[in-house]
Amino acid sequence: MTEPYNEGLRDGERYATSGFPVDPVCYNLWEEPGENPVSQAAEGIDLGLESVGVARAVAHLAVAASVFEGAVLMLMASIACTRHFYYPTELLPPRDYEAFSELLGTLSDPVSVELFLGGGIDMSSQNCSLRMTRVYKSADGARAEIIGMGRIASYFICCVRTDQSGSLKVIENHVAL
């Protein structure tokens, strides 16, 4: 009967020093290609019509109109061909951290603490552009893990309260431009 208690103490001590693991650890902030075929078709039609406008301006030897239409076409093409991405706040719905807070609230001895977690952002990583840290009892633990990831150029650290407010607040962030 004391073994489960002792095991719980060992787990608590381990998580207090090395952080509580989160799942999933990696998020892909890039949109997948071909996500919205209707908007892609509309972009294609729009680019086609603008190309016709450029051709007509060139055919009529209207130099100023040709330059203007060509510039508009290039601008439209650069917007249409740009790879889109999600912001971390769009990808991490509040229910992900609220479930953790609710779990702590169901304990027989309610806990009211501040917990810290963070994320390192690397937009060059295709499948893990946002890597989450473990949950720590101090911001220093989350910061140290972000440094260990090598993602210190772009990161954020959040504070989660386990009391009735259940709030999540970004306390530190750095975004490399």
PEDATA-V763696 format. One record per backbone hydrogen bond with DSSP energy under -1.0 kcal/mol. CO is the residue of the C=O (numbers start at 1). NH is the residue of the N-H. Records with the same first field share a line. If there is no record, write none. Layout:
CO->NH  NH
This chain:
2->6
3->7
4->8
5->9
6->10
7->11
8->12
9->13
10->14
11->15
12->16
13->17
14->18
15->19
20->135
25->132
27->130
29->86
36->40
37->41
38->42
39->43
40->44
41->45
42->46
43->47
44->48
45->49
46->50
47->51
48->52
49->53
50->54
51->55
52->56
53->57
54->58
55->59
56->60
57->62
58->61
61->63
62->66
63->67
64->68
65->69
66->70
67->71
68->72
69->73
70->74
71->75
72->76
73->77
74->78
75->79
76->80
77->81
84->31
87->90  91
88->92
93->96
94->98
95->99
97->101
98->102
99->103
100->104
101->105
102->106
104->107
113->162
115->160
116->136
117->158
118->133
119->156
120->131
122->125
129->122
130->27
131->120
135->20
136->116
138->142
139->143
140->144
141->145
142->146
143->147
144->148
145->149
146->151
154->121
155->174
156->119
157->171  172
158->117
159->169
160->115
167->161
169->159
172->157
174->155
